[in-house]
Amino acid sequence: MSENEKLTHEEFVKKAILNLRQKNYKGIHTIYSGFNEAFRKYFPEDDPIKVTTKLAEEGKIVLRPAKGGVMLYLPEDAPMQRTKAEETLDKILKG
């Protein structure tokens, strides 16, 4: 693959999410899946944390904190994130 045929950051990340996720999961863990290491090898000049943060800010992917790192999701597959207020209300109202 020549330099001009290289995937963009967005293409690489989306392809990684689709190809690295396990059967019952919609996202991938950046560390345990090997994503960060593969990203650094493919894009030696770039930081996967900065790139994925930027893609998330643009709405192209969704990041969720996870033990030992971060989970990456496609926007349509991301679990809904409840606010602290919603969780607290549930505890109060449901006992």
N, CA, C and O atoms as a Tinker XYZ file with bonds, in Angstrom:
   380  protein
     1  N      0.856000   -1.183000    0.000000    73     2
     2  CA     0.000000    0.000000    0.000000    64     1     3
     3  C      0.891000    1.231000    0.000000    63     2     4     5
     4  O      1.749000    1.388000    0.869000    81     3
     5  N      0.686000    2.091000   -0.965000    73     3     6
     6  CA     1.508000    3.288000   -1.043000    64     5     7
     7  C      0.996000    4.341000   -0.069000    63     6     8     9
     8  O     -0.114000    4.226000    0.451000    81     7
     9  N      1.802000    5.362000    0.175000    73     7    10
    10  CA     1.472000    6.419000    1.139000    64     9    11
    11  C      0.138000    7.089000    0.816000    63    10    12    13
    12  O     -0.642000    7.383000    1.722000    81    11
    13  N     -0.131000    7.334000   -0.481000    73    11    14
    14  CA    -1.375000    8.015000   -0.839000    64    13    15
    15  C     -2.594000    7.090000   -0.781000    63    14    16    17
    16  O     -3.720000    7.560000   -0.946000    81    15
    17  N     -2.400000    5.801000   -0.555000    73    15    18
    18  CA    -3.507000    4.858000   -0.418000    64    17    19
    19  C     -3.821000    4.584000    1.048000    63    18    20    21
    20  O     -4.719000    3.802000    1.359000    81    19
    21  N     -3.092000    5.217000    1.934000    73    19    22
    22  CA    -3.274000    5.002000    3.360000    64    21    23
    23  C     -4.667000    5.436000    3.809000    63    22    24    25
    24  O     -5.220000    6.406000    3.290000    81    23
    25  N     -5.224000    4.716000    4.769000    73    23    26
    26  CA    -6.518000    5.085000    5.335000    64    25    27
    27  C     -6.405000    6.403000    6.080000    63    26    28    29
    28  O     -5.337000    6.755000    6.582000    81    27
    29  N     -7.513000    7.129000    6.148000    73    27    30
    30  CA    -7.546000    8.328000    6.987000    64    29    31
    31  C     -7.704000    7.870000    8.434000    63    30    32    33
    32  O     -7.990000    6.701000    8.692000    81    31
    33  N     -7.517000    8.793000    9.374000    73    31    34
    34  CA    -7.727000    8.450000   10.786000    64    33    35
    35  C     -9.135000    7.898000   10.995000    63    34    36    37
    36  O     -9.318000    6.864000   11.637000    81    35
    37  N    -10.123000    8.597000   10.449000    73    35    38
    38  CA   -11.515000    8.177000   10.631000    64    37    39
    39  C    -11.761000    6.792000   10.042000    63    38    40    41
    40  O    -12.393000    5.953000   10.683000    81    39
    41  N    -11.271000    6.546000    8.837000    73    39    42
    42  CA   -11.446000    5.229000    8.210000    64    41    43
    43  C    -10.790000    4.138000    9.047000    63    42    44    45
    44  O    -11.371000    3.072000    9.254000    81    43
    45  N     -9.578000    4.406000    9.527000    73    43    46
    46  CA    -8.845000    3.427000   10.328000    64    45    47
    47  C     -9.612000    3.085000   11.605000    63    46    48    49
    48  O     -9.781000    1.913000   11.941000    81    47
    49  N    -10.074000    4.118000   12.312000    73    47    50
    50  CA   -10.768000    3.901000   13.586000    64    49    51
    51  C    -12.078000    3.152000   13.369000    63    50    52    53
    52  O    -12.369000    2.201000   14.095000    81    51
    53  N    -12.863000    3.560000   12.394000    73    51    54
    54  CA   -14.143000    2.886000   12.142000    64    53    55
    55  C    -13.934000    1.435000   11.713000    63    54    56    57
    56  O    -14.672000    0.543000   12.134000    81    55
    57  N    -12.941000    1.210000   10.888000    73    55    58
    58  CA   -12.621000   -0.146000   10.444000    64    57    59
    59  C    -12.166000   -0.999000   11.639000    63    58    60    61
    60  O    -12.529000   -2.170000   11.748000    81    59
    61  N    -11.381000   -0.407000   12.518000    73    59    62
    62  CA   -10.924000   -1.111000   13.718000    64    61    63
    63  C    -12.104000   -1.508000   14.591000    63    62    64    65
    64  O    -12.172000   -2.641000   15.066000    81    63
    65  N    -13.035000   -0.580000   14.805000    73    63    66
    66  CA   -14.206000   -0.886000   15.641000    64    65    67
    67  C    -14.980000   -2.059000   15.041000    63    66    68    69
    68  O    -15.347000   -2.993000   15.754000    81    67
    69  N    -15.224000   -2.013000   13.753000    73    67    70
    70  CA   -15.996000   -3.070000   13.098000    64    69    71
    71  C    -15.267000   -4.419000   13.107000    63    70    72    73
    72  O    -15.897000   -5.461000   13.286000    81    71
    73  N    -13.964000   -4.403000   12.917000    73    71    74
    74  CA   -13.223000   -5.657000   12.772000    64    73    75
    75  C    -12.650000   -6.230000   14.064000    63    74    76    77
    76  O    -12.349000   -7.422000   14.129000    81    75
    77  N    -12.497000   -5.399000   15.092000    73    75    78
    78  CA   -11.899000   -5.896000   16.333000    64    77    79
    79  C    -12.915000   -6.229000   17.427000    63    78    80    81
    80  O    -12.576000   -6.899000   18.402000    81    79
    81  N    -14.142000   -5.771000   17.275000    73    79    82
    82  CA   -15.102000   -6.030000   18.351000    64    81    83
    83  C    -15.467000   -7.510000   18.417000    63    82    84    85
    84  O    -15.528000   -8.214000   17.409000    81    83
    85  N    -15.703000   -7.942000   19.639000    73    83    86
    86  CA   -16.064000   -9.332000   19.885000    64    85    87
    87  C    -17.551000   -9.530000   19.612000    63    86    88    89
    88  O    -18.317000   -8.569000   19.540000    81    87
    89  N    -17.939000  -10.773000   19.463000    73    87    90
    90  CA   -19.305000  -11.134000   19.097000    64    89    91
    91  C    -20.412000  -10.350000   19.809000    63    90    92    93
    92  O    -21.267000   -9.750000   19.159000    81    91
    93  N    -20.393000  -10.358000   21.122000    73    91    94
    94  CA   -21.494000   -9.761000   21.885000    64    93    95
    95  C    -21.278000   -8.302000   22.259000    63    94    96    97
    96  O    -22.039000   -7.750000   23.053000    81    95
    97  N    -20.269000   -7.680000   21.706000    73    95    98
    98  CA   -19.960000   -6.298000   22.058000    64    97    99
    99  C    -20.037000   -5.400000   20.838000    63    98   100   101
   100  O    -19.723000   -5.815000   19.723000    81    99
   101  N    -20.459000   -4.169000   21.062000    73    99   102
   102  CA   -20.587000   -3.195000   19.975000    64   101   103
   103  C    -19.356000   -2.294000   19.869000    63   102   104   105
   104  O    -19.177000   -1.603000   18.866000    81   103
   105  N    -18.504000   -2.301000   20.908000    73   103   106
   106  CA   -17.339000   -1.431000   20.908000    64   105   107
   107  C    -16.057000   -2.213000   21.145000    63   106   108   109
   108  O    -16.072000   -3.429000   21.335000    81   107
   109  N    -14.939000   -1.476000   21.128000    73   107   110
   110  CA   -13.641000   -2.106000   21.398000    64   109   111
   111  C    -12.917000   -1.318000   22.489000    63   110   112   113
   112  O    -13.066000   -0.101000   22.600000    81   111
   113  N    -12.144000   -2.028000   23.277000    73   111   114
   114  CA   -11.318000   -1.395000   24.304000    64   113   115
   115  C     -9.996000   -1.004000   23.644000    63   114   116   117
   116  O     -9.363000   -1.820000   22.973000    81   115
   117  N     -9.590000    0.241000   23.838000    73   115   118
   118  CA    -8.408000    0.749000   23.124000    64   117   119
   119  C     -7.132000   -0.003000   23.474000    63   118   120   121
   120  O     -6.244000   -0.134000   22.632000    81   119
   121  N     -7.027000   -0.496000   24.699000    73   119   122
   122  CA    -5.822000   -1.202000   25.117000    64   121   123
   123  C     -5.935000   -2.698000   24.844000    63   122   124   125
   124  O     -5.100000   -3.268000   24.141000    81   123
   125  N     -6.964000   -3.333000   25.395000    73   123   126
   126  CA    -7.093000   -4.797000   25.327000    64   125   127
   127  C     -7.288000   -5.331000   23.919000    63   126   128   129
   128  O     -6.941000   -6.480000   23.644000    81   127
   129  N     -7.841000   -4.514000   23.017000    73   127   130
   130  CA    -8.041000   -4.966000   21.634000    64   129   131
   131  C     -6.762000   -4.854000   20.811000    63   130   132   133
   132  O     -6.662000   -5.428000   19.727000    81   131
   133  N     -5.779000   -4.106000   21.336000    73   131   134
   134  CA    -4.558000   -3.857000   20.578000    64   133   135
   135  C     -4.667000   -2.637000   19.671000    63   134   136   137
   136  O     -3.760000   -2.354000   18.888000    81   135
   137  N     -5.796000   -1.909000   19.781000    73   135   138
   138  CA    -6.027000   -0.762000   18.904000    64   137   139
   139  C     -4.920000    0.281000   18.994000    63   138   140   141
   140  O     -4.369000    0.692000   17.973000    81   139
   141  N     -4.589000    0.716000   20.219000    73   139   142
   142  CA    -3.588000    1.787000   20.367000    64   141   143
   143  C     -2.261000    1.404000   19.726000    63   142   144   145
   144  O     -1.643000    2.210000   19.030000    81   143
   145  N     -1.834000    0.189000   19.961000    73   143   146
   146  CA    -0.554000   -0.282000   19.411000    64   145   147
   147  C     -0.599000   -0.316000   17.880000    63   146   148   149
   148  O      0.344000    0.113000   17.214000    81   147
   149  N     -1.698000   -0.828000   17.334000    73   147   150
   150  CA    -1.848000   -0.897000   15.874000    64   149   151
   151  C     -1.906000    0.510000   15.277000    63   150   152   153
   152  O     -1.324000    0.769000   14.224000    81   151
   153  N     -2.615000    1.419000   15.961000    73   151   154
   154  CA    -2.714000    2.799000   15.476000    64   153   155
   155  C     -1.326000    3.429000   15.398000    63   154   156   157
   156  O     -0.980000    4.063000   14.401000    81   155
   157  N     -0.539000    3.253000   16.449000    73   155   158
   158  CA     0.813000    3.845000   16.483000    64   157   159
   159  C      1.717000    3.259000   15.402000    63   158   160   161
   160  O      2.591000    3.947000   14.874000    81   159
   161  N      1.505000    1.998000   15.079000    73   159   162
   162  CA     2.310000    1.367000   14.033000    64   161   163
   163  C      1.902000    1.900000   12.653000    63   162   164   165
   164  O      2.757000    2.134000   11.798000    81   163
   165  N      0.602000    2.090000   12.440000    73   163   166
   166  CA     0.092000    2.559000   11.150000    64   165   167
   167  C      0.324000    4.054000   10.960000    63   166   168   169
   168  O      0.632000    4.513000    9.860000    81   167
   169  N      0.169000    4.807000   12.054000    73   167   170
   170  CA     0.372000    6.257000   12.038000    64   169   171
   171  C      1.467000    6.612000   13.049000    63   170   172   173
   172  O      1.153000    7.123000   14.124000    81   171
   173  N      2.734000    6.358000   12.737000    73   171   174
   174  CA     3.811000    6.561000   13.716000    64   173   175
   175  C      3.963000    7.996000   14.214000    63   174   176   177
   176  O      4.540000    8.217000   15.279000    81   175
   177  N      3.464000    8.959000   13.473000    73   175   178
   178  CA     3.604000   10.366000   13.860000    64   177   179
   179  C      2.435000   10.870000   14.710000    63   178   180   181
   180  O      2.484000   11.989000   15.221000    81   179
   181  N      1.389000   10.060000   14.867000    73   179   182
   182  CA     0.158000   10.531000   15.503000    64   181   183
   183  C     -0.137000    9.822000   16.825000    63   182   184   185
   184  O      0.293000    8.690000   17.049000    81   183
   185  N     -0.872000   10.504000   17.686000    73   183   186
   186  CA    -1.256000    9.999000   18.996000    64   185   187
   187  C     -2.701000    9.504000   18.933000    63   186   188   189
   188  O     -3.600000   10.289000   18.630000    81   187
   189  N     -2.947000    8.207000   19.216000    73   187   190
   190  CA    -4.308000    7.680000   19.112000    64   189   191
   191  C     -5.290000    8.361000   20.071000    63   190   192   193
   192  O     -6.476000    8.467000   19.761000    81   191
   193  N     -4.816000    8.818000   21.216000    73   191   194
   194  CA    -5.702000    9.466000   22.178000    64   193   195
   195  C     -6.200000   10.801000   21.622000    63   194   196   197
   196  O     -7.391000   11.105000   21.690000    81   195
   197  N     -5.281000   11.590000   21.073000    73   195   198
   198  CA    -5.669000   12.883000   20.495000    64   197   199
   199  C     -6.603000   12.689000   19.304000    63   198   200   201
   200  O     -7.592000   13.408000   19.159000    81   199
   201  N     -6.287000   11.724000   18.464000    73   199   202
   202  CA    -7.089000   11.497000   17.256000    64   201   203
   203  C     -8.490000   11.005000   17.616000    63   202   204   205
   204  O     -9.475000   11.510000   17.076000    81   203
   205  N     -8.597000   10.031000   18.516000    73   203   206
   206  CA    -9.926000    9.520000   18.867000    64   205   207
   207  C    -10.739000   10.574000   19.618000    63   206   208   209
   208  O    -11.957000   10.644000   19.455000    81   207
   209  N    -10.084000   11.387000   20.432000    73   207   210
   210  CA   -10.785000   12.474000   21.129000    64   209   211
   211  C    -11.359000   13.458000   20.117000    63   210   212   213
   212  O    -12.502000   13.896000   20.246000    81   211
   213  N    -10.560000   13.804000   19.109000    73   211   214
   214  CA   -11.015000   14.733000   18.061000    64   213   215
   215  C    -12.185000   14.130000   17.270000    63   214   216   217
   216  O    -13.164000   14.821000   16.988000    81   215
   217  N    -12.086000   12.854000   16.915000    73   215   218
   218  CA   -13.170000   12.198000   16.183000    64   217   219
   219  C    -14.450000   12.162000   17.019000    63   218   220   221
   220  O    -15.549000   12.307000   16.485000    81   219
   221  N    -14.306000   11.970000   18.324000    73   219   222
   222  CA   -15.470000   11.964000   19.214000    64   221   223
   223  C    -16.093000   13.352000   19.296000    63   222   224   225
   224  O    -17.317000   13.487000   19.284000    81   223
   225  N    -15.251000   14.388000   19.378000    73   223   226
   226  CA   -15.757000   15.769000   19.411000    64   225   227
   227  C    -16.520000   16.114000   18.142000    63   226   228   229
   228  O    -17.459000   16.909000   18.168000    81   227
   229  N    -16.111000   15.510000   17.028000    73   227   230
   230  CA   -16.773000   15.742000   15.733000    64   229   231
   231  C    -18.014000   14.864000   15.559000    63   230   232   233
   232  O    -18.734000   14.995000   14.569000    81   231
   233  N    -18.263000   13.971000   16.517000    73   231   234
   234  CA   -19.428000   13.089000   16.450000    64   233   235
   235  C    -19.258000   11.884000   15.550000    63   234   236   237
   236  O    -20.239000   11.217000   15.220000    81   235
   237  N    -18.035000   11.592000   15.147000    73   235   238
   238  CA   -17.792000   10.476000   14.226000    64   237   239
   239  C    -17.688000    9.138000   14.952000    63   238   240   241
   240  O    -17.983000    8.091000   14.375000    81   239
   241  N    -17.267000    9.173000   16.223000    73   239   242
   242  CA   -17.231000    7.997000   17.081000    64   241   243
   243  C    -17.678000    8.435000   18.479000    63   242   244   245
   244  O    -17.839000    9.625000   18.753000    81   243
   245  N    -17.873000    7.446000   19.354000    73   243   246
   246  CA   -18.245000    7.739000   20.736000    64   245   247
   247  C    -17.225000    7.072000   21.643000    63   246   248   249
   248  O    -16.872000    5.909000   21.450000    81   247
   249  N    -16.750000    7.825000   22.642000    73   247   250
   250  CA   -15.820000    7.300000   23.639000    64   249   251
   251  C    -16.573000    7.094000   24.944000    63   250   252   253
   252  O    -17.399000    7.919000   25.334000    81   251
   253  N    -16.281000    5.989000   25.614000    73   251   254
   254  CA   -16.822000    5.754000   26.948000    64   253   255
   255  C    -15.669000    5.288000   27.835000    63   254   256   257
   256  O    -14.903000    4.407000   27.446000    81   255
   257  N    -15.545000    5.877000   29.025000    73   255   258
   258  CA   -14.488000    5.432000   29.938000    64   257   259
   259  C    -14.701000    3.955000   30.292000    63   258   260   261
   260  O    -15.835000    3.491000   30.405000    81   259
   261  N    -13.612000    3.240000   30.460000    73   259   262
   262  CA   -13.673000    1.829000   30.827000    64   261   263
   263  C    -12.462000    1.520000   31.699000    63   262   264   265
   264  O    -11.467000    2.244000   31.673000    81   263
   265  N    -12.555000    0.462000   32.457000    73   263   266
   266  CA   -11.443000    0.080000   33.320000    64   265   267
   267  C    -10.185000   -0.124000   32.471000    63   266   268   269
   268  O    -10.177000   -0.930000   31.540000    81   267
   269  N     -9.135000    0.608000   32.801000    73   267   270
   270  CA    -7.869000    0.457000   32.094000    64   269   271
   271  C     -7.779000    1.192000   30.773000    63   270   272   273
   272  O     -6.790000    1.032000   30.057000    81   271
   273  N     -8.772000    1.990000   30.424000    73   271   274
   274  CA    -8.705000    2.694000   29.149000    64   273   275
   275  C    -10.025000    3.279000   28.738000    63   274   276   277
   276  O    -10.767000    3.821000   29.557000    81   275
   277  N    -10.315000    3.164000   27.450000    73   275   278
   278  CA   -11.523000    3.748000   26.873000    64   277   279
   279  C    -12.116000    2.750000   25.886000    63   278   280   281
   280  O    -11.395000    1.993000   25.236000    81   279
   281  N    -13.439000    2.765000   25.789000    73   279   282
   282  CA   -14.130000    1.983000   24.764000    64   281   283
   283  C    -14.453000    2.908000   23.598000    63   282   284   285
   284  O    -14.824000    4.065000   23.795000    81   283
   285  N    -14.310000    2.390000   22.390000    73   283   286
   286  CA   -14.643000    3.128000   21.172000    64   285   287
   287  C    -15.877000    2.489000   20.539000    63   286   288   289
   288  O    -15.955000    1.267000   20.413000    81   287
   289  N    -16.834000    3.314000   20.143000    73   287   290
   290  CA   -18.055000    2.846000   19.495000    64   289   291
   291  C    -18.350000    3.680000   18.264000    63   290   292   293
   292  O    -17.941000    4.837000   18.171000    81   291
   293  N    -19.065000    3.083000   17.316000    73   291   294
   294  CA   -19.674000    3.858000   16.249000    64   293   295
   295  C    -20.862000    4.559000   16.894000    63   294   296   297
   296  O    -21.476000    3.995000   17.800000    81   295
   297  N    -21.208000    5.772000   16.460000    73   295   298
   298  CA   -22.299000    6.516000   17.111000    64   297   299
   299  C    -23.607000    5.730000   17.222000    63   298   300   301
   300  O    -24.299000    5.811000   18.237000    81   299
   301  N    -23.940000    4.980000   16.190000    73   299   302
   302  CA   -25.212000    4.236000   16.204000    64   301   303
   303  C    -25.195000    3.033000   17.153000    63   302   304   305
   304  O    -26.251000    2.489000   17.476000    81   303
   305  N    -24.018000    2.619000   17.599000    73   303   306
   306  CA   -23.897000    1.450000   18.474000    64   305   307
   307  C    -23.588000    1.789000   19.925000    63   306   308   309
   308  O    -23.555000    0.898000   20.774000    81   307
   309  N    -23.364000    3.055000   20.218000    73   307   310
   310  CA   -22.941000    3.446000   21.566000    64   309   311
   311  C    -24.077000    3.268000   22.568000    63   310   312   313
   312  O    -25.228000    3.597000   22.283000    81   311
   313  N    -23.738000    2.742000   23.751000    73   311   314
   314  CA   -24.765000    2.642000   24.788000    64   313   315
   315  C    -25.162000    4.040000   25.254000    63   314   316   317
   316  O    -24.343000    4.958000   25.263000    81   315
   317  N    -26.388000    4.185000   25.628000    73   315   318
   318  CA   -26.865000    5.482000   26.117000    64   317   319
   319  C    -26.192000    5.755000   27.453000    63   318   320   321
   320  O    -26.104000    4.872000   28.306000    81   319
   321  N    -25.730000    6.950000   27.625000    73   319   322
   322  CA   -25.065000    7.304000   28.873000    64   321   323
   323  C    -26.053000    8.083000   29.738000    63   322   324   325
   324  O    -26.570000    9.129000   29.346000    81   323
   325  N    -26.291000    7.546000   30.908000    73   323   326
   326  CA   -27.210000    8.196000   31.834000    64   325   327
   327  C    -26.456000    9.219000   32.660000    63   326   328   329
   328  O    -25.288000    9.032000   33.001000    81   327
   329  N    -27.131000   10.279000   32.968000    73   327   330
   330  CA   -26.501000   11.302000   33.803000    64   329   331
   331  C    -26.568000   10.875000   35.260000    63   330   332   333
   332  O    -27.373000   10.023000   35.636000    81   331
   333  N    -25.735000   11.462000   36.052000    73   331   334
   334  CA   -25.720000   11.183000   37.486000    64   333   335
   335  C    -27.092000   11.498000   38.086000    63   334   336   337
   336  O    -27.575000   10.767000   38.951000    81   335
   337  N    -27.716000   12.579000   37.631000    73   335   338
   338  CA   -29.030000   12.964000   38.139000    64   337   339
   339  C    -30.068000   11.879000   37.852000    63   338   340   341
   340  O    -30.897000   11.570000   38.708000    81   339
   341  N    -30.022000   11.302000   36.649000    73   339   342
   342  CA   -30.971000   10.236000   36.302000    64   341   343
   343  C    -30.761000    9.010000   37.186000    63   342   344   345
   344  O    -31.721000    8.400000   37.656000    81   343
   345  N    -29.498000    8.656000   37.407000    73   343   346
   346  CA   -29.199000    7.505000   38.271000    64   345   347
   347  C    -29.678000    7.764000   39.698000    63   346   348   349
   348  O    -30.255000    6.879000   40.329000    81   347
   349  N    -29.445000    8.956000   40.201000    73   347   350
   350  CA   -29.838000    9.306000   41.562000    64   349   351
   351  C    -31.366000    9.293000   41.692000    63   350   352   353
   352  O    -31.905000    8.776000   42.671000    81   351
   353  N    -32.054000    9.859000   40.710000    73   351   354
   354  CA   -33.516000    9.841000   40.730000    64   353   355
   355  C    -34.056000    8.419000   40.761000    63   354   356   357
   356  O    -34.983000    8.129000   41.517000    81   355
   357  N    -33.495000    7.533000   39.956000    73   355   358
   358  CA   -33.920000    6.137000   39.958000    64   357   359
   359  C    -33.770000    5.517000   41.344000    63   358   360   361
   360  O    -34.671000    4.833000   41.828000    81   359
   361  N    -32.633000    5.760000   41.973000    73   359   362
   362  CA   -32.386000    5.203000   43.318000    64   361   363
   363  C    -33.416000    5.741000   44.318000    63   362   364   365
   364  O    -33.922000    4.996000   45.158000    81   363
   365  N    -33.715000    7.017000   44.221000    73   363   366
   366  CA   -34.665000    7.635000   45.155000    64   365   367
   367  C    -36.076000    7.095000   44.916000    63   366   368   369
   368  O    -36.762000    6.696000   45.857000    81   367
   369  N    -36.497000    7.084000   43.664000    73   367   370
   370  CA   -37.880000    6.718000   43.347000    64   369   371
   371  C    -38.154000    5.223000   43.399000    63   370   372   373
   372  O    -39.272000    4.802000   43.695000    81   371
   373  N    -37.154000    4.437000   43.117000    73   371   374
   374  CA   -37.371000    2.983000   43.070000    64   373   375
   375  C    -36.905000    2.288000   44.344000    63   374   376   377
   376  O    -36.974000    1.065000   44.467000    81   375
   377  N    -36.438000    3.079000   45.267000    73   375   378
   378  CA   -36.072000    2.546000   46.569000    64   377   379
   379  C    -34.737000    1.959000   46.580000    63   378   380
   380  O    -34.288000    1.466000   47.614000    81   379
